[in-house]
């Protein structure tokens, strides 16, 4: 290898400035590694150093030969090939062939694995099935399935760092095209964890090319969804993208792409990042702040732009961590009196930005750097500005000794004006493994694949809620779904103990009761029986049947998923109260967005939700046996 060739390769490595940018995110615990097949290619075979683990195309060729097929028969679509093998032979045979093609026990982590293991990643995701990262990191446990996400409920120091998003060699749950099309519906815990991580941190994708099916069918859709909920960018070290592709990823996906053109660059880039992290960690805090500021703001005008700062969030993130205003002033170079003023919320104003003080971009930036709140303190930068736990904390902890011109917060939360209940799993007992809609599809003679496909299309924004209902109607009519079959389903629904008694007590206290659910009105009313007389409104989907008993139409409602927050916002305006005076009671993933309305939230008998996330759930009843237990939160 001549020196000229070495110089050309070196020019393709990440720059010192780029490495420092990533290193600072690492230092702030805001960078997550997302590893693909290109990283596994760096593993070292213990018997023959020249032998490599296969990339996706090589893997597909190895697998296809065992079944006398060819990737070319499917125009290069590897997932279609795997679907065909799974259908014509069996899923077990397909997985066995993949295991044989990925003999990870014959390989050791390579130098690139060793270098990346030196860095303090917030978390590491991978779509690889092998255990090379687990061995390199010295992880005893890793998350490989929906159930194992429960490991993240442990204390932070006991949580696994590594997530196998598609499973491992013992359980390749995401392998075929069908797996990808149903992934979001089948993996709500994984989807939720990725979304939370993506809002709080940046991703560095390493080891992917644009032709990698994992990248095209999983990663790009995920980061496109994240783009609408966050403002920071993600990064990718990608195998030989064209300049046009890199530009498209940047403008369309907020993904900064660095091209990797030779295998030797992987380790060199990681070595550069390790050195940058070591340098950043040694740099005095004042020097780091000055340097970061010069890169964050391109001009003095930008640094002095004015925005509203969320006083609730500022007070919470300072006071909850027992940081005095004096200490924060020293860290942020903002005066104590100025911090006190920015924390003061004017409740005489309407619900909105005018509750808060205005601050310069420079002030907000310095406060965020000092507190590291994992959210923006600037009002309007996210959907967590009026989360109930911020407001409730403010009310209960704000110092009473105040200047005369500053309004007191005694009226922030006087009473509960309304309780909004989810239905399935909240007011009902978990009698069946399948939810109501899945049981309806099965009663019409279908397996669950078409149901999951429609759910996925709705979840990804490809169809509206009513279109989802209309397409479901077509299938149910074709399957001969009748009123008699429907009645057989809802006769078995059983409500939790204490519903009627609890509803009666709420009404005696002049508290409104509302039910918002993705279930069906007939099921809800039949299950509640006499207790339904206490309910002010039921917002749910509805069925109608023709004179022959065949299903005739499905009327959807707009208040499921994100719509629950819209319902609470609408309700609070109608009854003239602050959203914090509304209590929402739910249990699952589709209830999490209710918190963004500003209502107080209570999770009961949690299922498929991160009940420990205080930004989603203020309180939790892990095992609620009687609905009367919710009254202590009213």
Secondary structure, 3 states (H helix, E strand, C coil): CCHHHHHHHHCCCCCHHHHHHHHHHHHCCCEEEEECHHHHCCCEECCCCCCCCCCHHHHHHHHHHHCCCCHHHHCCCHHHHHHHHHHHCCHHHHHHHHHHHCCHHHEECCHHHHHHCCCCCCCEEECCCCCHHHHHHCCCCCECCCHHHHHHHCCHHHCCCEEECCCECCECCCCCHHHHHCHHHHCHHHHHHHHHHHHHCEEEEEEECCCCHHHHHHHHHHHHHHHCCCCCCEEEEEECCCHHHHHHHHHHHCEEEEEECCCHHHHHHHHHHHHHHHHHHHCCHHHHHHHHHHHHCCCHHHHCCEEEECHHHHHHHHHCCCCCHHHHHHHHCCCHHHHHHHHCCCCCCCCCHHHCEEEEHHHHHHHHHHHCCCCCCECCCCCCCCCHHHHHHHHHHCCCCCCCCCCCCCCCCCCCCEEEECCCCCCECCCCCCCHHHHHHHHCCCCCHHHHHHHHHHHCCCCCHHHHHHHHHHHHHHCCCEHHHHHHHHCCCCECECHHHHHHHHHHCCCEEEEEEEEEHHHHHHHHHHHHHHCCEEEEEEEEECCCCEEEEEECCCCCCCHHHHHHHHHHHHHCCCHHHEEEEECCHHHHHHHHHCCEEEEECCCCCCCCCCCCCCEEECCCCEHHHHHHHC
